[in-house]
Amino acid sequence: MRGSYIVLLLVVLAWPLYYLYEKQLGAVSFLALAIIFGWISFKEVQKLKSQEKNDEENKNQEKIK
């Protein structure tokens, strides 16, 4: 995910998370941020794994030729 999308997402979510923090529900906003960043990191790991798989397939095809 691009860095600008992550920053935009945080800016959009800043007001609701701050509202929860003001109402003494900071743990809920922390949980929401943890879920968001966990989802983003999961997507990034999937991209890296697929790139590594494609690189291995390309190396195997080059060895055969």
Protein Blocks (a to p, Z undefined) as FASTA:
>chain_A
ZZklmmmmmmmmmmmmmmmmmnopmmmmmmmmmmmmmmmmmmmmmmmmmmmmmmmmmmmm
mmmZZ
